[in-house]
Amino acid sequence: PKMHRSSYGVCDLIGHSIEDVMGMGRMIHVEVEYEFRHQHQLDIDVDKIQRVFSNILENAVEAMGGKGHIWFKTREITAPDRPEKNFLTEVIIGNSGSFVPQENREAIFDPFFTEGKRGGTGLGLAVARKFCDLHGGSIRCVSDEIKGTEFVMLLPSSTDISRAPERPLP
């Protein structure tokens, strides 16, 4: 797929994803928390990574039955194996009230894999992995029966300093 990369703020991506997923007139009672420790924008194809964030958020809301906590965390990490871009932004999207068993944590990224969902094609996370890989990044699942489930993405950072989001995050 063709890539149209640009420098874009992670907070704006998160804001648009929340609007996409939670702005559909649903009855959702979710507390959202943010812990941002990034300083730069992302160097991404905005449409593709927007799709990744929305797919993960959609799954999170569904897994929690529309009630619980969702959190977003970011930090920058150095990548010594990438001298041309010496840091990546780690973006974590997590949710309470769901658990992915160890044996499924890789399989959930396979096309058509689905676990206990009504509807859904089993393509959302396969697309997410493909788009993260296209950017030279990665995505993985971390899950704990008490804490919940997190999707940890590594995405390329741009040299542009992060700006305040277009509008306040919910």
DSSP file with accessible surface (Angstrom, degrees, kcal/mol):
  #  RESIDUE AA STRUCTURE BP1 BP2  ACC     N-H-->O    O-->H-N    N-H-->O    O-->H-N    TCO  KAPPA ALPHA  PHI   PSI    X-CA   Y-CA   Z-CA
    1    1 A P              0   0   96      0, 0.0     2,-0.1     0, 0.0     0, 0.0   0.000 360.0 360.0 360.0 145.1    0.0    0.0    0.0
    2    2 A K        -     0   0  161      1,-0.0     2,-0.4     2,-0.0     0, 0.0  -0.425 360.0-144.1 -71.7 140.1    1.1    3.5   -0.8
    3    3 A M        -     0   0   50     -2,-0.1     2,-0.5   131,-0.0    -1,-0.0  -0.906  16.1-171.9-110.8 135.2    2.3    5.6    2.2
    4    4 A H        -     0   0  121     -2,-0.4    42,-0.6     2,-0.0    43,-0.2  -0.814  23.2-168.8-121.3  85.4    1.7    9.3    2.6
    5    5 A R  E     +A   45   0A  96     -2,-0.5     2,-0.3    40,-0.2    40,-0.3  -0.517  15.6 154.4 -83.1 145.2    3.8   10.1    5.6
    6    6 A S  E     -A   44   0A  54     38,-2.8    38,-2.3    -2,-0.2     2,-0.5  -0.954  49.4 -88.1-154.6 170.5    3.7   13.4    7.5
    7    7 A S  E     +A   43   0A  32     -2,-0.3     2,-0.3    36,-0.2    36,-0.2  -0.738  55.1 166.5 -85.2 126.0    4.4   14.7   11.0
    8    8 A Y  E     -A   42   0A  46     34,-2.3    34,-3.2    -2,-0.5     2,-0.3  -1.000  36.2-107.9-147.6 145.1    1.3   14.4   13.1
    9    9 A G     >  -     0   0    3     -2,-0.3     4,-1.8    32,-0.2     3,-0.2  -0.511  13.3-144.8 -79.1 133.8    0.5   14.6   16.8
   10   10 A V  H  > S+     0   0    0     30,-0.3     4,-2.5    -2,-0.3     5,-0.2   0.862 100.9  58.2 -64.0 -34.0   -0.3   11.5   18.8
   11   11 A C  H  > S+     0   0   11      1,-0.2     4,-2.6     2,-0.2    -1,-0.2   0.897 105.2  49.6 -65.1 -37.7   -2.8   13.4   20.9
   12   12 A D  H  > S+     0   0   18      2,-0.2     4,-2.6     1,-0.2     5,-0.2   0.906 109.7  51.6 -67.1 -39.3   -4.8   14.4   17.8
   13   13 A L  H  X S+     0   0    0     -4,-1.8     4,-2.2     2,-0.2    -2,-0.2   0.932 111.7  47.2 -60.2 -44.8   -4.8   10.8   16.7
   14   14 A I  H  X S+     0   0    0     -4,-2.5     4,-2.6     2,-0.2    -2,-0.2   0.938 111.3  51.0 -62.7 -46.4   -6.1    9.7   20.1
   15   15 A G  H  X S+     0   0   11     -4,-2.6     4,-2.2     1,-0.2    -2,-0.2   0.923 111.6  46.7 -58.1 -45.1   -8.8   12.4   20.0
   16   16 A H  H  X S+     0   0   38     -4,-2.6     4,-2.7     1,-0.2    -1,-0.2   0.883 111.4  52.0 -66.1 -37.6  -10.0   11.5   16.6
   17   17 A S  H  X S+     0   0    0     -4,-2.2     4,-2.6    -5,-0.2     5,-0.3   0.919 108.7  50.1 -64.8 -42.9  -10.1    7.8   17.5
   18   18 A I  H  X S+     0   0    8     -4,-2.6     4,-3.0     1,-0.2     5,-0.5   0.930 112.5  47.6 -61.5 -44.1  -12.2    8.5   20.6
   19   19 A E  H  X S+     0   0   89     -4,-2.2     4,-1.5    -5,-0.2    -2,-0.2   0.927 112.5  50.5 -61.0 -45.1  -14.6   10.5   18.5
   20   20 A D  H  < S+     0   0   83     -4,-2.7    -2,-0.2     1,-0.2    -1,-0.2   0.930 122.0  30.1 -55.0 -51.6  -14.7    7.7   15.9
   21   21 A V  H  < S+     0   0    2     -4,-2.6     3,-0.4     1,-0.1    -2,-0.2   0.888 129.7  32.5 -84.3 -41.2  -15.5    5.0   18.4
   22   22 A M  H  < S+     0   0   41     -4,-3.0     4,-0.3    -5,-0.3     3,-0.3   0.577 103.9  72.5 -98.0  -7.5  -17.4    6.7   21.1
   23   23 A G     <  +     0   0   60     -4,-1.5    -1,-0.2    -5,-0.5    -2,-0.1   0.096  66.8  99.5 -93.4  23.5  -19.2    9.3   19.1
   24   24 A M  S    S-     0   0  104     -3,-0.4    -1,-0.2     2,-0.0     3,-0.1  -0.001 105.0 -98.2 -99.0  28.5  -21.6    6.8   17.5
   25   25 A G  S    S+     0   0   78     -3,-0.3     2,-0.2     1,-0.2    -2,-0.1   0.735  76.3 148.8  67.3  21.6  -24.5    7.5   19.9
   26   26 A R        -     0   0   85     -4,-0.3     2,-1.2    -5,-0.1    -1,-0.2  -0.525  58.1-113.3 -85.6 158.5  -23.7    4.5   22.0
   27   27 A M        +     0   0  154     -2,-0.2     2,-0.5    -3,-0.1    -1,-0.1  -0.771  53.3 162.5 -88.8  96.7  -24.2    4.2   25.7
   28   28 A I        -     0   0   33     -2,-1.2     2,-0.5    -6,-0.1    39,-0.2  -0.982  26.3-172.7-123.4 129.6  -20.6    4.1   26.9
   29   29 A H  E     +c   67   0B 116     37,-3.3    39,-1.6    -2,-0.5     2,-0.4  -0.794  30.7 149.8-120.8  84.5  -19.5    4.7   30.4
   30   30 A V  E     -c   68   0B  31     -2,-0.5     2,-0.5    37,-0.2    39,-0.2  -0.961  39.7-144.6-124.6 133.7  -15.8    4.8   30.2
   31   31 A E  E     -c   69   0B 112     37,-2.7    39,-2.7    -2,-0.4     2,-0.4  -0.851  21.5-154.9 -93.8 129.7  -13.2    6.7   32.2
   32   32 A V  E     -c   70   0B  33     -2,-0.5     2,-0.4    37,-0.2    39,-0.2  -0.911  10.1-171.2-111.8 131.8  -10.3    7.7   30.1
   33   33 A E  E     -c   71   0B  93     37,-2.2    39,-2.1    -2,-0.4     2,-0.4  -0.936   4.0-159.7-121.4 148.4   -6.8    8.4   31.5
   34   34 A Y  E     +c   72   0B  69     -2,-0.4     2,-0.3    37,-0.2    39,-0.2  -0.977  15.5 175.9-128.7 139.1   -3.8    9.9   29.8
   35   35 A E  E     -c   73   0B  79     37,-2.2    39,-2.2    -2,-0.4     2,-0.6  -0.803  16.8-175.2-140.1  93.2   -0.1    9.8   30.7
   36   36 A F  E     +c   74   0B  68     -2,-0.3    39,-0.1    37,-0.2    37,-0.1  -0.831  21.0 157.1 -99.2 124.0    1.9   11.5   27.9
   37   37 A R  E     +c   75   0B 169     37,-0.8    39,-0.8    -2,-0.6     2,-0.3  -0.073  41.1 111.2-130.0  28.7    5.7   11.5   28.1
   38   38 A H        -     0   0   21     37,-0.2    51,-0.1     1,-0.1     3,-0.0  -0.751  42.0-171.8-102.3 155.9    6.5   12.1   24.4
   39   39 A Q        +     0   0  131     -2,-0.3   123,-2.8     2,-0.1     2,-0.3   0.522  64.3  57.8-118.4 -13.9    8.1   15.3   23.1
   40   40 A H  E    S- B   0 161A  31    121,-0.3   -30,-0.3     1,-0.1   121,-0.3  -0.785  77.5-112.8-120.7 161.6    7.8   14.8   19.3
   41   41 A Q  E     -     0   0A   3    119,-2.7   117,-3.1    -2,-0.3     2,-0.3  -0.279  42.3 -98.9 -78.0 172.4    5.1   14.2   16.8
   42   42 A L  E     -AB   8 157A   1    -34,-3.2   -34,-2.3   115,-0.3     2,-0.8  -0.677  16.4-137.7 -92.3 152.9    4.9   10.9   14.9
   43   43 A D  E     +A    7   0A  32    113,-2.6     2,-0.3    -2,-0.3   -36,-0.2  -0.855  59.1 126.5-107.7  90.0    6.3   10.4   11.3
   44   44 A I  E    S-A    6   0A   0    -38,-2.3   -38,-2.8    -2,-0.8     2,-0.9  -0.888  74.6 -97.6-142.1 166.1    3.4    8.4    9.9
   45   45 A D  E  >  -A    5   0A   5     -2,-0.3     4,-2.3   -40,-0.3     5,-0.3  -0.861  43.4-152.3 -84.0 107.1    0.7    7.9    7.3
   46   46 A V  H  > S+     0   0   25     -2,-0.9     4,-2.8   -42,-0.6     5,-0.2   0.892  87.7  51.7 -56.7 -46.0   -2.1    9.5    9.4
   47   47 A D  H  > S+     0   0  130    -43,-0.2     4,-1.7     1,-0.2    -1,-0.2   0.900 111.9  47.0 -60.7 -40.2   -5.0    7.6    7.8
   48   48 A K  H  > S+     0   0   31     -3,-0.3     4,-1.8     2,-0.2    -1,-0.2   0.937 115.9  42.0 -69.5 -45.5   -3.3    4.2    8.4
   49   49 A I  H  X S+     0   0    0     -4,-2.3     4,-2.6     2,-0.2     5,-0.2   0.869 110.5  57.9 -74.2 -29.8   -2.3    4.9   12.0
   50   50 A Q  H  X S+     0   0   27     -4,-2.8     4,-2.5    -5,-0.3    -1,-0.2   0.928 106.7  50.0 -59.2 -42.2   -5.7    6.5   12.7
   51   51 A R  H  X S+     0   0  124     -4,-1.7     4,-2.7    -5,-0.2    -2,-0.2   0.899 108.7  52.3 -62.9 -41.8   -7.2    3.2   11.6
   52   52 A V  H  X S+     0   0    0     -4,-1.8     4,-2.3     2,-0.2     5,-0.2   0.960 111.7  45.1 -59.1 -52.2   -4.9    1.3   14.0
   53   53 A F  H  X S+     0   0    1     -4,-2.6     4,-2.6     1,-0.2     5,-0.2   0.919 114.5  48.6 -60.5 -44.3   -5.9    3.4   17.0
   54   54 A S  H  X S+     0   0   12     -4,-2.5     4,-2.8    -5,-0.2    -1,-0.2   0.904 110.2  51.4 -64.5 -40.8   -9.6    3.2   16.1
   55   55 A N  H  X S+     0   0   28     -4,-2.7     4,-2.1     2,-0.2    -1,-0.2   0.926 113.1  45.0 -61.1 -44.5   -9.5   -0.6   15.7
   56   56 A I  H  X S+     0   0    2     -4,-2.3     4,-2.3    -5,-0.2    -2,-0.2   0.931 114.7  47.8 -66.3 -43.5   -7.8   -1.1   19.0
   57   57 A L  H  X S+     0   0    1     -4,-2.6     4,-2.6    -5,-0.2     5,-0.2   0.911 109.7  53.0 -65.0 -41.0  -10.2    1.3   20.8
   58   58 A E  H  X S+     0   0   47     -4,-2.8     4,-2.2     1,-0.2    -1,-0.2   0.936 111.0  47.1 -58.8 -46.7  -13.2   -0.3   19.2
   59   59 A N  H  X S+     0   0   32     -4,-2.1     4,-2.9    -5,-0.2    -1,-0.2   0.893 110.8  53.0 -61.7 -40.5  -12.0   -3.7   20.5
   60   60 A A  H  X S+     0   0    2     -4,-2.3     4,-1.8     2,-0.2     6,-0.2   0.941 109.6  46.7 -62.0 -47.6  -11.4   -2.2   23.9
   61   61 A V  H  <>S+     0   0    5     -4,-2.6     5,-2.4     1,-0.2     4,-0.4   0.924 115.6  46.7 -62.4 -42.5  -14.9   -0.8   24.3
   62   62 A E  H ><5S+     0   0   74     -4,-2.2     3,-1.3    -5,-0.2    -1,-0.2   0.922 109.8  52.8 -65.6 -43.7  -16.4   -4.0   23.1
   63   63 A A  H 3<5S+     0   0   55     -4,-2.9    -1,-0.2     1,-0.3    -2,-0.2   0.817 112.2  46.3 -63.0 -30.1  -14.3   -6.2   25.4
   64   64 A M  T ><5S-     0   0   19     -4,-1.8     3,-1.2    -5,-0.2    -1,-0.3   0.429 109.9-120.5 -90.8  -3.5  -15.3   -4.1   28.4
   65   65 A G  T < 5 -     0   0   57     -3,-1.3    -3,-0.2    -4,-0.4    -2,-0.1   0.819  69.2 -61.3  66.0  28.8  -19.0   -4.1   27.5
   66   66 A G  T 3 <S+     0   0    9     -5,-2.4   -37,-3.3    -6,-0.2     2,-0.4   0.555 119.7  94.0  77.9   6.2  -18.9   -0.3   27.3
   67   67 A K  E <   +c   29   0B 145     -3,-1.2     2,-0.3    -6,-0.3   -37,-0.2  -0.997  59.4  42.4-134.3 135.0  -18.0    0.1   31.0
   68   68 A G  E    S-c   30   0B  23    -39,-1.6   -37,-2.7    -2,-0.4     2,-0.4  -0.969  82.2 -38.0 141.5-153.4  -14.6    0.5   32.6
   69   69 A H  E     -c   31   0B  66     -2,-0.3    27,-2.3   -39,-0.2     2,-0.4  -0.916  36.2-172.9-115.9 140.5  -11.2    2.3   32.2
   70   70 A I  E     -cD  32  95B   0    -39,-2.7   -37,-2.2    -2,-0.4     2,-0.4  -0.978  13.0-169.0-125.3 139.3   -9.3    3.0   29.0
   71   71 A W  E     -cD  33  94B  24     23,-2.3    23,-2.7    -2,-0.4     2,-0.4  -0.968  13.9-160.1-132.9 150.9   -5.8    4.5   29.2
   72   72 A F  E     +cD  34  93B   2    -39,-2.1   -37,-2.2    -2,-0.4     2,-0.4  -0.998  15.7 176.9-125.6 128.8   -3.3    6.0   26.8
   73   73 A K  E     -cD  35  92B  59     19,-2.1    19,-3.1    -2,-0.4     2,-0.3  -0.986   3.1-176.4-132.1 144.6    0.4    6.3   27.6
   74   74 A T  E     +cD  36  91B   5    -39,-2.2   -37,-0.8    -2,-0.4     2,-0.3  -0.969   9.5 158.7-136.3 153.7    3.3    7.5   25.6
   75   75 A R  E     -cD  37  90B 122     15,-1.5    15,-3.5    -2,-0.3     2,-0.4  -0.943  35.2-116.3-162.0 158.6    7.0    7.8   25.9
   76   76 A E  E     - D   0  89B  47    -39,-0.8     2,-0.4    -2,-0.3    13,-0.2  -0.827  28.5-171.0-101.0 139.0   10.0    8.1   23.6
   77   77 A I  E     - D   0  88B  41     11,-2.7    11,-2.9    -2,-0.4     2,-0.2  -0.971  22.7-118.5-128.6 145.8   12.6    5.3   23.4
   78   78 A T  E     - D   0  87B 112     -2,-0.4     9,-0.3     9,-0.2     8,-0.1  -0.568  16.2-157.0 -82.7 146.6   15.9    5.3   21.7
   79   79 A A    >   -     0   0    6      7,-1.6     3,-2.3    -2,-0.2     6,-0.2  -0.854   6.8-173.3-124.2  91.8   16.5    2.8   19.0
   80   80 A P  T 3  S+     0   0  118      0, 0.0    -1,-0.1     0, 0.0     7,-0.0   0.773  84.3  61.8 -60.5 -23.6   20.3    2.3   18.6
   81   81 A D  T 3  S+     0   0  132      1,-0.2     5,-0.1    -3,-0.1    -3,-0.0   0.439  98.8  60.6 -81.1   1.4   19.8    0.1   15.6
   82   82 A R    X   +     0   0   38     -3,-2.3     3,-1.1     1,-0.1    -1,-0.2  -0.620  57.3 166.4-127.7  73.5   18.2    3.1   13.7
   83   83 A P  T 3  S+     0   0  109      0, 0.0     3,-0.4     0, 0.0    -1,-0.1   0.833  76.6  58.5 -61.3 -29.6   20.8    5.9   13.5
   84   84 A E  T 3  S+     0   0  139      1,-0.3     2,-0.4     2,-0.1    -2,-0.0   0.794 124.1  21.4 -71.7 -26.0   18.8    7.8   10.9
   85   85 A K  S <  S-     0   0   69     -3,-1.1    -1,-0.3    -6,-0.2    -6,-0.1  -0.835  77.1-173.4-137.6  95.9   15.8    8.0   13.4
   86   86 A N        +     0   0   92     -3,-0.4    -7,-1.6    -2,-0.4     2,-0.3   0.396  61.6  45.4 -84.0   6.3   17.2    7.5   16.8
   87   87 A F  E     -D   78   0B  38     -9,-0.3    70,-1.2    70,-0.2     2,-0.3  -0.999  56.7-163.7-146.7 154.9   14.0    7.4   18.7
   88   88 A L  E     -DE  77 156B  14    -11,-2.9   -11,-2.7    -2,-0.3     2,-0.6  -0.875  24.7-121.8-122.5 158.9   10.6    5.8   18.5
   89   89 A T  E     -DE  76 155B   0     66,-3.3    66,-2.5    -2,-0.3     2,-0.6  -0.925  18.9-148.4-104.9 125.4    7.4    6.7   20.3
   90   90 A E  E     -DE  75 154B  17    -15,-3.5   -15,-1.5    -2,-0.6     2,-0.5  -0.836  16.0-170.8 -89.8 125.3    5.8    4.0   22.3
   91   91 A V  E     -DE  74 153B   0     62,-2.6    62,-3.0    -2,-0.6     2,-0.5  -0.986   1.5-167.2-119.2 125.1    2.1    4.4   22.4
   92   92 A I  E     -DE  73 152B  17    -19,-3.1   -19,-2.1    -2,-0.5     2,-0.5  -0.956   7.7-173.2-114.3 128.7    0.1    2.2   24.8
   93   93 A I  E     +DE  72 151B   2     58,-2.2    58,-2.7    -2,-0.5     2,-0.3  -0.990  21.3 173.1-117.2 117.9   -3.7    1.8   24.5
   94   94 A G  E     -DE  71 150B   0    -23,-2.7   -23,-2.3    -2,-0.5     2,-0.3  -0.858  15.8-168.5-126.1 159.7   -5.0   -0.2   27.5
   95   95 A N  E     -DE  70 149B   5     54,-2.6    54,-2.3    -2,-0.3     3,-0.4  -0.997  17.1-128.6-147.3 149.9   -8.4   -1.2   28.9
   96   96 A S  S    S+     0   0   26    -27,-2.3    52,-0.2    -2,-0.3    51,-0.1  -0.375  81.8  41.2 -83.2 168.4   -9.7   -2.8   32.1
   97   97 A G  S    S+     0   0   65     49,-0.3     2,-0.3     1,-0.2    -1,-0.2   0.654  93.0  89.2  73.1  16.5  -12.0   -5.7   32.3
   98   98 A S        -     0   0   25     -3,-0.4     2,-0.4    46,-0.2    46,-0.3  -0.986  49.3-165.6-141.9 158.4  -10.6   -7.9   29.6
   99   99 A F        -     0   0   79     -2,-0.3    50,-0.1    44,-0.1    46,-0.1  -0.994   8.2-160.2-145.1 132.5   -8.0  -10.6   29.4
  100  100 A V        -     0   0   24     -2,-0.4    43,-0.1    48,-0.2     5,-0.1  -0.968  29.9-126.2-111.2 114.8   -6.2  -12.2   26.5
  101  101 A P    >>  -     0   0   37      0, 0.0     3,-2.1     0, 0.0     4,-0.7  -0.250  23.0-111.5 -59.9 149.8   -4.7  -15.6   27.4
  102  102 A Q  G >4 S+     0   0  131      1,-0.3     3,-1.3     2,-0.2     4,-0.3   0.868 116.0  59.0 -49.1 -42.7   -0.9  -16.0   26.7
  103  103 A E  G 34 S+     0   0  148      1,-0.3     4,-0.4     2,-0.1    -1,-0.3   0.683 109.0  44.6 -68.2 -13.8   -1.6  -18.6   23.9
  104  104 A N  G <> S+     0   0   26     -3,-2.1     4,-2.3     1,-0.1    -1,-0.3   0.503  83.2  95.6-102.8  -5.6   -3.8  -16.1   22.0
  105  105 A R  T << S+     0   0   38     -3,-1.3    36,-0.3    -4,-0.7    -2,-0.1   0.717  97.3  31.4 -67.1 -22.2   -1.5  -13.0   22.2
  106  106 A E  T >4 S+     0   0  115     -4,-0.3     3,-1.8    -3,-0.2    -1,-0.2   0.788 115.3  59.2 -93.6 -39.9    0.1  -13.7   18.8
  107  107 A A  G >4 S+     0   0   22     -4,-0.4     3,-2.4     1,-0.3    -2,-0.2   0.798  89.4  71.9 -60.9 -29.6   -2.9  -15.3   17.2
  108  108 A I  G 3< S+     0   0   18     -4,-2.3    -1,-0.3     1,-0.3    17,-0.3   0.733  94.4  55.9 -62.3 -17.3   -5.1  -12.2   17.7
  109  109 A F  G <  S+     0   0    7     -3,-1.8    -1,-0.3    -5,-0.2    -2,-0.2   0.463  86.0 102.9 -91.1  -3.0   -3.0  -10.5   15.0
  110  110 A D  S X  S-     0   0   84     -3,-2.4     3,-1.9    -4,-0.2    16,-0.2  -0.610  86.9 -97.8 -78.3 141.0   -3.8  -13.3   12.5
  111  111 A P  T 3  S+     0   0   79      0, 0.0    12,-0.2     0, 0.0     3,-0.1  -0.296 106.1  10.9 -57.6 138.0   -6.4  -12.4    9.8
  112  112 A F  T 3  S+     0   0  148     10,-1.3     2,-0.4     1,-0.3    11,-0.2   0.446  87.8 139.6  72.4   6.1   -9.9  -13.8   10.7
  113  113 A F    <   +     0   0   55     -3,-1.9     2,-0.3     9,-0.8    -1,-0.3  -0.655  23.7 166.1 -76.6 128.2   -9.0  -14.7   14.3
  114  114 A T        -     0   0   64     -2,-0.4     2,-0.5    -3,-0.1     6,-0.0  -0.997  22.7-159.4-144.7 145.4  -11.8  -13.7   16.6
  115  115 A E        -     0   0  123     -2,-0.3    -2,-0.0    -7,-0.1     7,-0.0  -0.925  69.6 -34.0-132.6 103.4  -12.6  -14.7   20.2
  116  116 A G  S    S+     0   0   89     -2,-0.5     2,-0.4     1,-0.2    -1,-0.0   0.750  92.6 135.4  64.7  27.4  -16.1  -14.4   21.6
  117  117 A K        -     0   0   73      2,-0.1     2,-0.4     3,-0.1    -1,-0.2  -0.892  51.2-136.0-108.7 141.5  -17.2  -11.4   19.6
  118  118 A R  S    S-     0   0  232     -2,-0.4     2,-0.0     0, 0.0     0, 0.0  -0.763  81.2  -5.7 -86.9 139.8  -20.5  -10.9   17.9
  119  119 A G  S    S+     0   0   61     -2,-0.4    -2,-0.1     1,-0.1     0, 0.0  -0.317  88.1 116.5  68.9-163.3  -20.1   -9.4   14.5
  120  120 A G        -     0   0   54      1,-0.1    -1,-0.1     2,-0.0    -3,-0.1   0.396  59.3-129.6  75.2 141.7  -16.5   -8.4   13.7
  121  121 A T        -     0   0   92     -8,-0.0    -1,-0.1    -7,-0.0    -9,-0.1   0.534  36.1-117.2-101.7 -12.4  -14.4   -9.9   10.9
  122  122 A G  S    S+     0   0   12    -10,-0.1   -10,-1.3   -11,-0.1    -9,-0.8   0.724  90.8 103.9  76.6  22.2  -11.2  -10.7   12.9
  123  123 A L     >  +     0   0   60    -12,-0.2     4,-2.7   -11,-0.2     5,-0.3   0.623  48.7  85.6-108.3 -17.7   -9.4   -8.3   10.6
  124  124 A G  H  > S+     0   0   21      1,-0.2     4,-2.0     2,-0.2   -69,-0.1   0.909  98.0  36.6 -54.8 -49.1   -9.0   -5.2   12.9
  125  125 A L  H  > S+     0   0   16    -17,-0.3     4,-2.5     2,-0.2    -1,-0.2   0.813 113.7  57.3 -78.3 -27.1   -5.8   -6.4   14.6
  126  126 A A  H  > S+     0   0   16    -16,-0.2     4,-2.3     2,-0.2    -2,-0.2   0.931 110.5  45.1 -64.7 -42.2   -4.4   -8.0   11.5
  127  127 A V  H  X S+     0   0   29     -4,-2.7     4,-2.8     2,-0.2     5,-0.3   0.919 110.5  55.0 -65.1 -42.2   -4.7   -4.6    9.8
  128  128 A A  H  X S+     0   0    0     -4,-2.0     4,-2.4    -5,-0.3    -2,-0.2   0.935 110.3  45.0 -58.1 -46.8   -3.2   -2.9   12.9
  129  129 A R  H  X S+     0   0   53     -4,-2.5     4,-2.9     1,-0.2     5,-0.2   0.932 112.2  51.8 -64.4 -43.5   -0.1   -5.1   12.7
  130  130 A K  H  X S+     0   0  114     -4,-2.3     4,-2.3     1,-0.2    -2,-0.2   0.931 112.5  45.3 -59.0 -45.4    0.3   -4.7    9.0
  131  131 A F  H  X S+     0   0   27     -4,-2.8     4,-1.0     2,-0.2    -1,-0.2   0.884 113.1  49.3 -69.7 -37.3    0.2   -0.9    9.3
  132  132 A C  H ><>S+     0   0    0     -4,-2.4     5,-2.5    -5,-0.3     3,-0.6   0.939 112.4  49.0 -64.6 -44.6    2.6   -0.8   12.2
  133  133 A D  H ><5S+     0   0   89     -4,-2.9     3,-2.2     1,-0.2    -2,-0.2   0.897 104.6  58.9 -60.3 -42.3    5.0   -3.0   10.3
  134  134 A L  H 3<5S+     0   0   62     -4,-2.3    -1,-0.2     1,-0.3    -2,-0.2   0.797 104.8  51.4 -57.1 -30.3    4.7   -0.8    7.2
  135  135 A H  T <<5S-     0   0    3     -4,-1.0    -1,-0.3    -3,-0.6    -2,-0.2   0.380 121.6-107.9 -86.4   1.3    6.0    2.1    9.3
  136  136 A G  T < 5S+     0   0   50     -3,-2.2    -3,-0.2     1,-0.2    -2,-0.1   0.698  88.5 109.3  76.9  17.8    9.0    0.0   10.5
  137  137 A G      < -     0   0   15     -5,-2.5     2,-0.3    -6,-0.2    -1,-0.2  -0.163  57.0-134.3-106.5-156.6    7.3   -0.2   13.9
  138  138 A S  E     -F  154   0B  45     16,-1.7    16,-2.2    -2,-0.1     2,-0.3  -0.970   5.9-153.0-157.0 166.5    5.6   -2.9   15.9
  139  139 A I  E     +F  153   0B   4     -2,-0.3     2,-0.3    14,-0.2    14,-0.2  -0.986  17.3 170.3-146.0 141.0    2.6   -3.8   17.9
  140  140 A R  E     -F  152   0B 126     12,-1.6    12,-2.8    -2,-0.3     2,-0.4  -0.973  27.3-122.2-146.4 162.3    2.2   -6.4   20.7
  141  141 A C  E     -F  151   0B  13    -36,-0.3     2,-0.4    -2,-0.3    10,-0.2  -0.890  19.2-174.5-110.4 134.2   -0.4   -7.4   23.3
  142  142 A V  E     +F  150   0B  54      8,-2.8     8,-3.5    -2,-0.4     2,-0.4  -0.995  14.2 179.2-123.4 130.9    0.2   -7.5   27.0
  143  143 A S  E     -F  149   0B  10     -2,-0.4     2,-0.4     6,-0.2     6,-0.2  -0.998  15.2-179.3-142.8 141.8   -2.6   -8.8   29.2
  144  144 A D  E  >  -F  148   0B  78      4,-2.8     4,-2.1    -2,-0.4   -46,-0.2  -0.999  30.9-131.8-138.8 134.5   -3.1   -9.4   32.9
  145  145 A E  T  4 S+     0   0  157     -2,-0.4   -48,-0.1     1,-0.2    -1,-0.1   0.793 107.4  33.2 -60.0 -28.3   -6.3  -10.9   34.5
  146  146 A I  T  4 S+     0   0  163      2,-0.1   -49,-0.3   -50,-0.1    -1,-0.2   0.909 125.6  36.6 -92.5 -50.3   -6.4   -8.1   37.1
  147  147 A K  T  4 S-     0   0  107      1,-0.2     2,-0.3   -51,-0.1    -2,-0.2   0.888 102.7-131.5 -74.0 -41.6   -5.0   -5.1   35.3
  148  148 A G  E  <  - F   0 144B   5     -4,-2.1    -4,-2.8   -52,-0.2     2,-0.4  -0.889  34.7 -40.8 124.0-155.0   -6.5   -5.7   31.9
  149  149 A T  E     -EF  95 143B   3    -54,-2.3   -54,-2.6    -2,-0.3     2,-0.4  -0.918  43.7-170.7-122.4 138.7   -5.1   -5.6   28.3
  150  150 A E  E     -EF  94 142B  20     -8,-3.5    -8,-2.8    -2,-0.4     2,-0.6  -0.983  14.7-151.1-127.6 142.2   -2.7   -3.3   26.7
  151  151 A F  E     -EF  93 141B  12    -58,-2.7   -58,-2.2    -2,-0.4     2,-0.6  -0.969  18.2-159.7-108.4 120.8   -1.6   -2.9   23.0
  152  152 A V  E     -EF  92 140B   5    -12,-2.8   -12,-1.6    -2,-0.6     2,-0.4  -0.918  11.3-175.3-107.8 115.7    1.9   -1.6   22.9
  153  153 A M  E     -EF  91 139B   0    -62,-3.0   -62,-2.6    -2,-0.6     2,-0.5  -0.897  17.2-155.6-112.9 142.3    3.0    0.1   19.6
  154  154 A L  E     +EF  90 138B  39    -16,-2.2   -16,-1.7    -2,-0.4   -64,-0.2  -0.983  24.1 174.3-112.3 123.0    6.3    1.4   18.6
  155  155 A L  E     -E   89   0B   0    -66,-2.5   -66,-3.3    -2,-0.5     2,-0.1  -0.952  36.8 -95.0-129.9 149.2    6.0    4.1   15.9
  156  156 A P  E     -E   88   0B   0      0, 0.0  -113,-2.6     0, 0.0     2,-0.3  -0.377  36.9-139.6 -67.0 136.7    8.6    6.4   14.2
  157  157 A S  E     -B   42   0A   5    -70,-1.2  -115,-0.3  -115,-0.3     2,-0.2  -0.663  10.1-137.9 -89.3 150.6    8.9    9.8   15.8
  158  158 A S  E     -     0   0A  11   -117,-3.1  -115,-0.1    -2,-0.3    -1,-0.0  -0.507  23.3-114.5 -95.5 175.1    9.4   12.9   13.6
  159  159 A T  E    S+     0   0A 124     -2,-0.2     2,-0.2  -119,-0.1    -1,-0.1   0.585  85.7 105.5 -85.9  -8.2   11.8   15.7   14.5
  160  160 A D  E    S-     0   0A  77      1,-0.1  -119,-2.7  -119,-0.1    -2,-0.2  -0.523  77.5-116.7 -75.4 137.3    8.9   18.1   15.0
  161  161 A I  E     -B   40   0A 110   -121,-0.3  -121,-0.3    -2,-0.2    -1,-0.1  -0.462  36.5-101.2 -72.1 141.8    8.1   19.0   18.6
  162  162 A S        -     0   0   30   -123,-2.8     2,-0.3    -2,-0.2    -1,-0.1  -0.343  37.9-155.3 -64.5 140.0    4.7   17.9   19.8
  163  163 A R        -     0   0  163      1,-0.1  -152,-0.2    -3,-0.1     3,-0.1  -0.728  31.3 -82.1-109.8 166.8    2.0   20.6   19.9
  164  164 A A        -     0   0   85     -2,-0.3    -1,-0.1     1,-0.1  -155,-0.1  -0.321  61.5 -91.1 -62.7 148.2   -1.1   20.8   22.0
  165  165 A P        -     0   0   45      0, 0.0    -1,-0.1     0, 0.0  -155,-0.0  -0.228  33.0-110.5 -61.3 155.8   -4.0   18.9   20.5
  166  166 A E  S    S+     0   0  112      1,-0.1    -2,-0.1    -3,-0.1  -154,-0.0   0.868 101.7   3.3 -52.3 -44.2   -6.4   20.6   18.1
  167  167 A R  S    S-     0   0  113   -155,-0.0    -1,-0.1     0, 0.0  -152,-0.1  -0.969 100.9 -74.7-140.8 160.9   -9.1   20.4   20.8
  168  168 A P        -     0   0  120      0, 0.0    -2,-0.0     0, 0.0    -4,-0.0  -0.189  50.1-115.1 -58.2 142.9   -9.2   19.2   24.4
  169  169 A L              0   0   39      1,-0.1  -157,-0.0    -4,-0.0  -154,-0.0  -0.542 360.0 360.0 -76.7 143.4   -9.1   15.4   24.8
  170  170 A P              0   0   91      0, 0.0    -1,-0.1     0, 0.0  -152,-0.0  -0.279 360.0 360.0 -68.0 360.0  -12.2   13.9   26.4
